[in-house]
Structure formats: C-alpha cells, structure tokens
Amino acid sequence: MSDTVTSTEAVAAPEYPMERSGRCPFAPPPEVMELAAAAPLSRVRIWDGSTPWLITGYEAARALFADSRVSVDDRKPGFPHWNEHMLATVDKRPRSVFTADAEEHTFYRRMLSKPFTFKRVEALRPAIQKITDGAIDKILAGPKPAELVTALALPVPTEVICEMLGVPYEDHGFFQEHANVGLARYAKPEDSMKGAMSLARYLSNLVETKMENPAEDAVSDIAERVTAGEISVKEAAQLASGLLIAGHETTANMIGIGVLALLENPEQLAFLRDTDDPKAVANAVEELLRYLSIIQNGQRRVATEDIEIGGQTIKAGEGIIIDLSPANWDAAAFPDPERLDLRRPDADKNLAFGYGRHQCVGQQLARAELQIVFATLLRRIPTLALAAPLEEIPFKNDKLAYGVYELPVTW
C-alpha cells in the first residue's frame, strides 16, 4: 500500500478503542456499531498511529479466526499491539500458545490439553460448587447490602484456577494485583514491566518447585515438559501466567456484569432462577457470553498474505483487530441482538471464546464456573436485587476485559 493511501486513511480512520454509552452499558460502543452497520470491516486508528482493519461482522470474524493466513505472532511487522508495553516487550517475552502459529502453536497447545480435558473439568464441578456455596454462605451471613465482586465474582474463579493450577490461594492478592496492571488499557510501560517481571519470577519458582514435587495440577503438568527438555522454565512460567490471569480475571468479570445484566432483565433472571434443566442453564450462559462479550480491545492479528474478504483486500503485513462485541451483536447471525434472550436457540454460536485453532483453551472451565455460579446464586438468593441505581455502578472502561468494579446487592 502506498504512503499516500496510508496517510489518507490515517486521517479518516476513527480512533479505536471507542467508549461505550452510559445509557446502555451492556451494548458495544455506538461508534463501533455504526461501523458495523456500514461494512463488516473498516479501518481504525490505534494508539501508535497505525490503521489496522477492525472486523465487526460475524461471518468475517469467523472466517479470519479460521484463516491460516492470519497470524497471532506479535513479533511480525504490522501487528496491532494493545499498547506501548506490549510492543516494547515483544522480543523479551518467551514464546507461548498465545503468540504462536501453525506447528509451534500445536506444540504449546498440546502441553495445555491435559489440565483442560472435558473429563478433568467435569471432575472439578463438585469443587466449584463447594467454593460457590461457601462464598454465598458468607454473603448470607454478612451485612446488607453486600458487594458481589469481592464477595463472589472474584474469589470463586480465583480459588478454582488456583486449585486447578496448583497455585497457593493465599498468594491470590499478589497475582491479582499484577493482573490488574497487565490488563489496564493505558498502563505505563514501566508499571506493566515491573508487574510482569514479578509474576514471572513467582511462577518460575513455582515451576521449579513442581519439578521437584509434582502434584495433580496444571503447573505440575507444564513442569513435566521442562523436565523432559521440551521447554524452558521461562516458557513454562509464561504459559502458567497466561492461564492464571485469563483463568480468573475474565470469568470474574463475566460473573459480575452477568449478574447485573440479569438484574436489569428480571424476566430473564426469573427464567434462569426457576429452571432445573442443565441444558437451559448452559444455553443461558451462552447467551450471556454473546450479549456481553467482555473482551473489549479486540483479538489482535496480522495478515501474512493478501486476503479478500467483505469486498476489501487485507494486504500482507496489515494489522487485524477482531472485535467480538459487534460480531456477537450482528443481526444477520443473531436476530434482535440487543435483546437478552436466555432461550435464544443459536446462542452457542457466539464468538466469546474466539473460533478455530486459537479459541480459548480454558473455555470449558469458564462455562462450568458460570453455569454453577449463576444458577446457585439465583436459587439460593431468589430475591436478589441491585442496591444502587444503574448509573452509579462503576464500569471497567479502562481495562482490556469489561466488567464492573463493584456490584452492591441486597435481598
């Protein structure tokens, strides 16, 4: 592409990411939906002045997620990095499943298959139920109103992922602090670097401990690969870091904002509260995942070859941002997308966990947690209600994962 064309598009392209509307905090940003209404992909301008393609259409998103000409390798020229920190550390971070393509990706993903098998996740359901009930016991025994993020949304997935990975739960405050810095949209590079280094040291030490004293947990599984000489301790720590942060932060945000969405849609809440059909509960969770799409900074990619799609040509070396929110609100895929409908027949087509070979490795664990937490909370506290006006709820507009900072509830 010529410099002239690039310069012209840079002037015309709107800034991304865009702000959500306070009037409808569950909806994708209005400007994003305007772009989506006009075309399934368009140019936007990000923090470094580059103009990657923003993918907003459902079919275009699915196609690019599955296209081998689309790379997740953030070292490649043209990759649209989230922020300055991610660009500055691109050659310092160990390789992992999150930034690898083709056979390299298969190599790393195979290492994570054991802890996230359907059988192992299903075996965790009793533990998830016990942890959830314990958190709700404390809520019911405590004062009203209760703050649901710190009382339920954060501790449940944190304790679950700690148990699954073999990370001591008493250290949760440490890694939650560093996860918060790492997921900040506008974090200072020096702050992000400090947090990443501290977490890397912690997990490297844990991997070495598990090499000496393995147990039935995911970090021990990864440590086995180090012992076998397949990966280094640093690479193992990078894999564990990704699982640790993604495993608690995203699910915690889905619980908090999911409960709020249900409270704002009382008919849908009543349906989920009153059903005892596991399939209905599972479908309800899929619809909440579609409706909320909490990853709000897009899935970042770069084209390795020219790609014709949606009447446009994405040229080799051009950045791609697949925005899950407008894709999951595409009326061609989901009629009346702005309506939360827990009975929606095709809710499981949502792209909340991505699509294709790079889709979220921990999605079955997240689904199990959400199914148990939503159903248990509404069954045990059937009169749950918001204890503050919606406009006073603080939303996470400054994070890569959308959610609420606090959710005061009563009953």
KAHU-V581974 format. One record per pair of residues at least 12 apart in sequence whose C-alpha atoms are under 10 Angstrom apart, sorted by the first residue. I is the first residue (numbers start at 1). GAP is how many residues later the second one is. Records with the same first field share a line. If there is no record, write none. Layout:
BEGIN
I = GAP + GAP
END
This chain:
BEGIN
1 = 314 + 315 + 316 + 317
6 = 44 + 45
7 = 43 + 44
9 = 34 + 35 + 36 + 41 + 42
10 = 33 + 34 + 35 + 36 + 39 + 40 + 41 + 42
11 = 33 + 34 + 38 + 40
12 = 31 + 32 + 33 + 39
13 = 29 + 30 + 31 + 32 + 33 + 36 + 37 + 38 + 39 + 40
14 = 17 + 18 + 21 + 28 + 29 + 30 + 31 + 32 + 37
15 = 16 + 28 + 29 + 30 + 31 + 32 + 34 + 36
16 = 15 + 16 + 27 + 28 + 29 + 30 + 31 + 35 + 36 + 38 + 281 + 282 + 305
17 = 12 + 14 + 15 + 27 + 28 + 29 + 30 + 37 + 65 + 168 + 279 + 280 + 281 + 306 + 383
18 = 12 + 13 + 14 + 278 + 279 + 379
19 = 12 + 13 + 277 + 378 + 379
20 = 12 + 276 + 375 + 377
22 = 368 + 369 + 373
23 = 367 + 368
24 = 314 + 366 + 367
25 = 232 + 236 + 267 + 365 + 366 + 368 + 370 + 372 + 378
26 = 231 + 232 + 234 + 235 + 265 + 266 + 267 + 268 + 299 + 312 + 314 + 376 + 377
27 = 264 + 265 + 266 + 298 + 299 + 302 + 310 + 311 + 312
28 = 263 + 264 + 265 + 266 + 268 + 295 + 296 + 297 + 298 + 299 + 300 + 301 + 310
29 = 267 + 296 + 297
30 = 296
32 = 12 + 22 + 23 + 24 + 291 + 293 + 294
33 = 23 + 24 + 292 + 293 + 294 + 296 + 297
34 = 22 + 292
35 = 19 + 20 + 21 + 22 + 291
36 = 18 + 19 + 20 + 21 + 22 + 290 + 291 + 293 + 294
37 = 19 + 20 + 289 + 293 + 294
38 = 18
39 = 16 + 17 + 18 + 271 + 272 + 273
40 = 14 + 15 + 16 + 17 + 18 + 19 + 20 + 21 + 269 + 270 + 271 + 272 + 286 + 287 + 290
41 = 12 + 13 + 14 + 15 + 16 + 19 + 20 + 268 + 269 + 270 + 271 + 273 + 279 + 280 + 281 + 282
42 = 12 + 13 + 14 + 268 + 270 + 278
43 = 12 + 276 + 277 + 278
44 = 276 + 277
45 = 35
46 = 34 + 35 + 36 + 37
47 = 33 + 34 + 35 + 36 + 37 + 139
48 = 32 + 33 + 34 + 35 + 36 + 39
50 = 28 + 29 + 30 + 31 + 268 + 269
51 = 27 + 29 + 267 + 268 + 269
52 = 26 + 27 + 28 + 248 + 249 + 250 + 262 + 265 + 266 + 267 + 268 + 269
53 = 27 + 248 + 249 + 261 + 265 + 266 + 267 + 268 + 269
54 = 244 + 245 + 246 + 265 + 266 + 267 + 268 + 269
55 = 243 + 244 + 255 + 265 + 266 + 267 + 268 + 269 + 271 + 272
56 = 242 + 265 + 266 + 267 + 268 + 269 + 270 + 271 + 272 + 273 + 274
57 = 253 + 265 + 266 + 267 + 268 + 269 + 270 + 271 + 272 + 273 + 274 + 275 + 276
58 = 264 + 265 + 266 + 267 + 268 + 269 + 270 + 271 + 272 + 273 + 274 + 275 + 276 + 291 + 292 + 293
59 = 250 + 251 + 268 + 271 + 273 + 274
60 = 249 + 250 + 262 + 267
61 = 238 + 260 + 261 + 262 + 263 + 265 + 266 + 267 + 290 + 293 + 294
62 = 260 + 265 + 288 + 289 + 292 + 293 + 294
63 = 246 + 292 + 293
64 = 237 + 239 + 243 + 245 + 256 + 258 + 291 + 292
65 = 234 + 236 + 257 + 286 + 289 + 290 + 291 + 292 + 293 + 294
66 = 288 + 289 + 290 + 291 + 292 + 293
67 = 236 + 240 + 289 + 290
68 = 33 + 34 + 235 + 236 + 237 + 288 + 289
69 = 32 + 233 + 234 + 235 + 236 + 237 + 238 + 247
70 = 31 + 230 + 231 + 232 + 233 + 234 + 235 + 236 + 237 + 246 + 247 + 248 + 249 + 250
71 = 28 + 29 + 30 + 31 + 229 + 230 + 231 + 232 + 233 + 234 + 246 + 248 + 249
72 = 25 + 26 + 27 + 28 + 29 + 30 + 33 + 227 + 228 + 229 + 230 + 231 + 248 + 286
73 = 17 + 22 + 23 + 24 + 25 + 26 + 27 + 28 + 32 + 227 + 228 + 229
74 = 12 + 13 + 16 + 17 + 24 + 25 + 26 + 226 + 227 + 228
75 = 12 + 14 + 15 + 16 + 24 + 25 + 227
76 = 14 + 225 + 226 + 227 + 228 + 241 + 242 + 243
77 = 225 + 226 + 227 + 239 + 240 + 241 + 242
78 = 223 + 224 + 225 + 226 + 238 + 239 + 240 + 241 + 242
79 = 221 + 222 + 223 + 224 + 238 + 239 + 240 + 241 + 242
80 = 219 + 220 + 221 + 222 + 238 + 239 + 240 + 241
81 = 219 + 220 + 238 + 240
82 = 101 + 102 + 103 + 104 + 215 + 216 + 217 + 218 + 239 + 318
83 = 101 + 102 + 103 + 104 + 105 + 106
84 = 101 + 102 + 103 + 104 + 105 + 108
85 = 97 + 100 + 101 + 102 + 103 + 104 + 105 + 106 + 107 + 108
86 = 96 + 103 + 106 + 107
87 = 102
88 = 101 + 105
89 = 100 + 103 + 104
93 = 103 + 104 + 107 + 141 + 142 + 145
94 = 138 + 139 + 140 + 141 + 142 + 143 + 144 + 145
95 = 13 + 136 + 139 + 140 + 141 + 143 + 144
96 = 12 + 13 + 139 + 140 + 141 + 142 + 143 + 144 + 146
97 = 12 + 13 + 14 + 15 + 138 + 141 + 142 + 145 + 261 + 264
98 = 140 + 141 + 144 + 260 + 261 + 262 + 263
99 = 202 + 259
100 = 258
101 = 256 + 257
102 = 255
105 = 252 + 253
106 = 251 + 252
107 = 123
108 = 114 + 122 + 123 + 127 + 128 + 131
109 = 130 + 248 + 249 + 252
111 = 107 + 110 + 111 + 112 + 113 + 114 + 119 + 120 + 125 + 128
112 = 106 + 107 + 109 + 110 + 127 + 128 + 131 + 249 + 250
113 = 105 + 108 + 248 + 249
114 = 103 + 104 + 107 + 108
115 = 49 + 50 + 101 + 102 + 103 + 104 + 105 + 106 + 107 + 246 + 247 + 250
116 = 48 + 102 + 245 + 246 + 247 + 248 + 249
117 = 244 + 245 + 247 + 248
118 = 246 + 247
120 = 44 + 245
121 = 43 + 241 + 243 + 244 + 245 + 246 + 247 + 248
122 = 242 + 243 + 246
124 = 36 + 39 + 40 + 241 + 244 + 245
125 = 35 + 240 + 243 + 244 + 246 + 247
126 = 246
127 = 32 + 33 + 36
128 = 28 + 29 + 31 + 32 + 33 + 35 + 237 + 240 + 241 + 242 + 244 + 245
129 = 27 + 239 + 240 + 242 + 243 + 244 + 247
130 = 26 + 242
131 = 21 + 24 + 25 + 26 + 28 + 29 + 242
132 = 20 + 21 + 23 + 24 + 25 + 27 + 28 + 237 + 240 + 241 + 242 + 244 + 245
133 = 19 + 23 + 239 + 240 + 243 + 244 + 247
134 = 18 + 22
135 = 13 + 15 + 16 + 17 + 18 + 20 + 21 + 242
136 = 12 + 15 + 16 + 20 + 237 + 240 + 241 + 244 + 245
137 = 243
138 = 13 + 14
139 = 12 + 13 + 242 + 271
140 = 240 + 241 + 270 + 271
143 = 267
144 = 243 + 264 + 265 + 266 + 267
145 = 240 + 241 + 242 + 243 + 262 + 263 + 264 + 265 + 266
146 = 240 + 241 + 260 + 261 + 262 + 263 + 264 + 265
147 = 240 + 258 + 259 + 260 + 261 + 262 + 263
148 = 107 + 108 + 111 + 112 + 257 + 258 + 259 + 260 + 261 + 262
149 = 103 + 104 + 106 + 107 + 108 + 254 + 255 + 256 + 257 + 258 + 259
150 = 102 + 106 + 255 + 256 + 257
151 = 256
152 = 100 + 103 + 104 + 221 + 225
153 = 95 + 96 + 98 + 99 + 100 + 101 + 102 + 103 + 104 + 105 + 106 + 217 + 220 + 253 + 254
154 = 22 + 94 + 95 + 96 + 97 + 98 + 99 + 100 + 101 + 102
155 = 14 + 17 + 93 + 97
156 = 92 + 95 + 96 + 99 + 213 + 217
157 = 90 + 91 + 92 + 93 + 94 + 95 + 96 + 98 + 208 + 209 + 212 + 213 + 216
158 = 14 + 15 + 17 + 18 + 86 + 87 + 89 + 90 + 91 + 93 + 94
159 = 13 + 89
160 = 87 + 88 + 205 + 209
161 = 57 + 82 + 83 + 84 + 85 + 86 + 87 + 204 + 205
162 = 55 + 56 + 57 + 82 + 85 + 86
163 = 53 + 54 + 55
164 = 52 + 53 + 54 + 55 + 80 + 83 + 201
165 = 50 + 51 + 52 + 53 + 54 + 55 + 56 + 57 + 75 + 78 + 79 + 82
166 = 40 + 41 + 44 + 48 + 49 + 50 + 51 + 52 + 53 + 54
167 = 36 + 39 + 40 + 50 + 51 + 52 + 73 + 77
168 = 38
171 = 31
174 = 21 + 24 + 25 + 28
175 = 20 + 21 + 23 + 24 + 27 + 28 + 66 + 69 + 70
176 = 68 + 69 + 72 + 73
177 = 18 + 22
178 = 13 + 14 + 15 + 16 + 17 + 18 + 19 + 20 + 21 + 67
179 = 13 + 16 + 17 + 20 + 62 + 63 + 65 + 66 + 67 + 69 + 70
180 = 12 + 15 + 65 + 69 + 219 + 220
181 = 12 + 13 + 14 + 15 + 218
182 = 12 + 13 + 14 + 63 + 217 + 218
183 = 62 + 63 + 66 + 215 + 216 + 217 + 218
184 = 212 + 213 + 214 + 215 + 216 + 217
185 = 111 + 112 + 212 + 213 + 214 + 215 + 216
186 = 212 + 213 + 214
187 = 211 + 212
196 = 42 + 45
199 = 38 + 39 + 41 + 42
200 = 33 + 34 + 35 + 36 + 37 + 38 + 40 + 41
201 = 33 + 36
202 = 35 + 39
203 = 16 + 30 + 31 + 33 + 34 + 35 + 36 + 37 + 38 + 41
204 = 19 + 28 + 29 + 30 + 31 + 32 + 33 + 34 + 36 + 37
205 = 28 + 29 + 32
206 = 13 + 14 + 17 + 27 + 31 + 34
207 = 12 + 13 + 14 + 15 + 16 + 17 + 19 + 26 + 27 + 29 + 30 + 33
208 = 12 + 15 + 18 + 19 + 25 + 28 + 29
209 = 14
210 = 12 + 13 + 14
211 = 12 + 13 + 14 + 15 + 16 + 22
212 = 12 + 15
218 = 22 + 25
219 = 17 + 18 + 20 + 21 + 24 + 25
221 = 15
222 = 13 + 14 + 15 + 17 + 18
223 = 13 + 14 + 17
224 = 12
243 = 118 + 119
246 = 114 + 115 + 116 + 120 + 155
247 = 114 + 115 + 116 + 118 + 119
248 = 118
249 = 152 + 154
250 = 44 + 45 + 116 + 150 + 151 + 152 + 153
251 = 43 + 112 + 114 + 115 + 116 + 118 + 119 + 150 + 152
252 = 114 + 117 + 118 + 149 + 151 + 152
253 = 41 + 42 + 143 + 148 + 149 + 150 + 151 + 152
254 = 31 + 34 + 35 + 38 + 39 + 40 + 112 + 116 + 147 + 148 + 149 + 150
255 = 33 + 114 + 115 + 116 + 118 + 119 + 148 + 149
256 = 146 + 147 + 148 + 149 + 150 + 151
257 = 31 + 35 + 37 + 138 + 139 + 145 + 146 + 147 + 148 + 149 + 150
258 = 27 + 30 + 31 + 33 + 34 + 36 + 112 + 116 + 145 + 146
259 = 29 + 114 + 115 + 118 + 119 + 125 + 126 + 127 + 148 + 150
260 = 125 + 126 + 130 + 133 + 143 + 144 + 147 + 148 + 149
261 = 27 + 30 + 31 + 79
262 = 26 + 78 + 80 + 112 + 116 + 123
263 = 121 + 122 + 123 + 146
264 = 121 + 122 + 126
265 = 74 + 75 + 76
266 = 119
267 = 73 + 74 + 75
268 = 16 + 72 + 73 + 74 + 75
269 = 15 + 73 + 105 + 106 + 109 + 113 + 115
270 = 108 + 109 + 112 + 113
271 = 13 + 71 + 72
272 = 12 + 13 + 70 + 71 + 102 + 103 + 106 + 107
273 = 101 + 102 + 103 + 104 + 105 + 106 + 107 + 108 + 109 + 110
274 = 101 + 104 + 105 + 108
275 = 100 + 104
276 = 99 + 103
278 = 93 + 94 + 97
279 = 92
280 = 62 + 63 + 91
281 = 61 + 62 + 89 + 90 + 91 + 93 + 94
282 = 60 + 65 + 66 + 85 + 86 + 88 + 89 + 90 + 93
283 = 58 + 59 + 60 + 61 + 62 + 63 + 64 + 65 + 88
284 = 56 + 57 + 58 + 59 + 60 + 63 + 64 + 86 + 87 + 90 + 91
285 = 57 + 62 + 63 + 82 + 83 + 85 + 86 + 87 + 89 + 90
286 = 56 + 57 + 58 + 60 + 61 + 62 + 63 + 64 + 65 + 66 + 81 + 84 + 85
287 = 41 + 52 + 53 + 54 + 55 + 56 + 57 + 58 + 59 + 60 + 61 + 62 + 63 + 65
288 = 52 + 53 + 54 + 59 + 62 + 64 + 82
289 = 36 + 39 + 58 + 59 + 61 + 62 + 63 + 64 + 78 + 81
290 = 34 + 35 + 36 + 37 + 38 + 39 + 44 + 47 + 50 + 57 + 58 + 59 + 60 + 61 + 62 + 63
291 = 34 + 35 + 37 + 38 + 46 + 47 + 48 + 49 + 50 + 51 + 56 + 59 + 61
292 = 32 + 33 + 36 + 37 + 48 + 60 + 110 + 111
293 = 30 + 31 + 32 + 33 + 34 + 35 + 36 + 57 + 58 + 59 + 60 + 108 + 109 + 110
294 = 30 + 31 + 58 + 102 + 105 + 106 + 107 + 108 + 109
295 = 28 + 29 + 30 + 57 + 58 + 104 + 105 + 106 + 107 + 108
296 = 27 + 28 + 29 + 100 + 101 + 102 + 103 + 104 + 105 + 106 + 107
297 = 24 + 25 + 26 + 27 + 28 + 102 + 103 + 104 + 105
298 = 22 + 23 + 24 + 25 + 26 + 27 + 102 + 103
299 = 21 + 22 + 23 + 24 + 25 + 55
300 = 19 + 20 + 21 + 22 + 23
301 = 16 + 17 + 18 + 19 + 20 + 21
302 = 12 + 13 + 14 + 15 + 16 + 17 + 18 + 19
303 = 12 + 13 + 14 + 15 + 16 + 17
304 = 12 + 13 + 14 + 15
305 = 12 + 13
306 = 12
322 = 32
323 = 28 + 29
324 = 26 + 27 + 28 + 29 + 30
325 = 25 + 26 + 27
327 = 23 + 24 + 25
328 = 19 + 21 + 22 + 23 + 24
329 = 21
333 = 13 + 14 + 16 + 17
334 = 12 + 13 + 15 + 16
353 = 13
381 = 29 + 30
382 = 29
383 = 27 + 28
384 = 25 + 26 + 27
385 = 23 + 24 + 25 + 26
386 = 21 + 22 + 23 + 24 + 25
387 = 20 + 21 + 22 + 23 + 24
388 = 19 + 20 + 21 + 22
389 = 19
390 = 17
392 = 14 + 15
393 = 12 + 13 + 14 + 15
394 = 12 + 13
395 = 12
END
